[in-house]
Amino acid sequence: MSTRIETYEQYKAAYEASVNNPEAFWAGVADQFSWRRKWDKVLEWNFTEPMVKWFANARLNITENCLDRHLAKRGSQPAIIWEPNGVDEPGRVMTYAELHSEVCRFASVLRSNGVQKGDRVCIYMGMVPELAVAMMACARIGAIHSVIFGGFSAQSIADRLQDAGARFIITCDGAYRGGKDIPLKNTVDDALQTSGGVERVIVFQRTHTAVSMIKGRDVWWHEEMAKVIDSGVTEAEEMEAEDPLFILYTSGSTGKPKGVVHTTAGYMVYATYSFENVFQPKEGEVHFCTADIGWITGHSYIVYGVLCAGGTSLMYEGIPTWPDAGRFWEIVDKYKVGILYTAPTAIRSLMAFGTDPLQGKDLSSLRVLGTVGEPINEEAWNWYNEHVGKRRCPIVDTWFQTENGGILISNLAGVTPSKTSYATLPLPGIQPILVDEQGKEITGNDVSGNLCIKFPWPSVIRTTWGDHERCRQNYFATYPGYYFTGDGCYRDSDGMYRITGRVDDVLNVSGHRIGTAELENAINMHTGVLESAVVGYPHDLKGQGIYAYVIMDSMPDDEPHTRADIAQTVARVIGSIAKPDKIQFVPGLPKTRSGKIMRRILRKIAEGELQQLGDVSTLLDPSVVEIIKDGRL
Ligand code: WTA
């Protein structure tokens, strides 16, 4: 597209234009897409309700932008390349023409199964191309998809189904991940025992494991697809710019995960614009994003952004270390990957195996490296740069959040300067500011504060599903007039941004966002637990580990056993990714006289900074601190 920034000078000019006249700037970007009808007004907004509308009254369908409009030029170009978990199984390639046809056929299946515009459809699948097909088939007919990460538990699925009011769920019989065969359909069955309202389960056959199919409720993907007689074009539903495209659940500092709502036009424009400019993809180049599609990174940089830009997206079913730690490099070599986009936690886990797994793998196709999900430590950055990029590939350190839809702060590969462990500069259209605890803007450079954004961008969160007030409270109330990210940030003397981590009660464990409140809820469900408090602590591989302080009704006789039981409870309630790393049994928690848990103290103890606990005199019972210190794990 012609809005591609190619030099640092162009970046500065684009940035300035985007601030001085945002509407003209984004109209120029949006012009590149295919619209059924163009907008009446580019932007209307206030951050108090909040209310944000981009491209009001424009009409479009995102799948026409991802698929149909590419057919003439790119019909036979690979859209999705799929690498299975097992090394012996052949991969698959879907061209734009094939993907278009699959999406149309599955859209027709959805319609014949009763899915209508505006319906919510949950998707709980492994990393198979049909997951992308399912998402786009929903979008094709105007249904709102909500992808649930395949590692979440039945309880988590039930919560999401209920919150979204979904009548449909699409799943697989099972999923291969490393040496495991994960029984997805069974987990869905468990979820549906507690959650009513789901009328239809569509099951894609992947692992051929035995599953129970409930008559009248469950149908096979392949059988339904075979029934589609007219495999031509399923007419795309004409959507309003602000019609919801998807809901994606994410953790916050309070309560249960909330459904972040992204809308059609703004999300499409920003996911595509950020993809093009951050990664600077070349014609026909293979883009390998290793995220799971269950997270926002996968939505934007495996599916929508890449396909809208006419790119080739490589999708990998398995894990970095299966069958050995050379797998990523083998994939890069095999498919001549040009762009590799992964997470610091993956880099750290591969680093631990040294450079042997890299031997004999031709990585010369690599041109751009990317990282996302958590702050990248210098050691990991250097290893990535030296051993993977061979010091010739720019590394983009991309910062964003589920609520943002696309990358907000990052260097542009080979175009703007990079700096180790800095996300560096905002993309055009993004106006970051740092504020102090009182919400006062901190100006100047070489300063730290809480990161806020003061002006809307096209893919800013519109609402949290079914609860607009929660959206306001969470993001727009802490510092009135600004979108608050929940992240701390340092701006160096050159005006470059370095994200330092969450300043709220959200943990980032191996790049997964988990709320401490959610964890405590899960722990407290275990019989015998009276109360718990969870904090994060630095963890070599995971970035942050989960440290739980637990009060039992009586001290357990067999501590390891009880710990394992509690971890199991958490896995059942949330998923295995949320299992605590450390569980310390304590007789009490440090509380203020008003009953508030002093997390600061618990955090310091977990971090091992026992000398710097600060003032404990306001505690109801300061002696408990000594006991907790002594029992530290
Ligand atoms: C963190 C993931 C430092 C941050 C895309 C944010 C990062 C949270 C970076 C969002 C980065 C993401 N450097 N920290 N490059 N990217 N984060 O919603 O704390 O799963 O608030 O979105 O991840 O996590 P989420």
Boltz pocket constraint, residues with backbone or C-beta under 6 A from the ligand:
constraints:
  - pocket:
      binder: B
      contacts: [[A, 250], [A, 295], [A, 296], [A, 297], [A, 371], [A, 372], [A, 373], [A, 374], [A, 375], [A, 376], [A, 397], [A, 398], [A, 399], [A, 400], [A, 401], [A, 402], [A, 403], [A, 409], [A, 423], [A, 485], [A, 486], [A, 487], [A, 499], [A, 500], [A, 501], [A, 502], [A, 508], [A, 511], [A, 512], [A, 513]]
      max_distance: 6.0
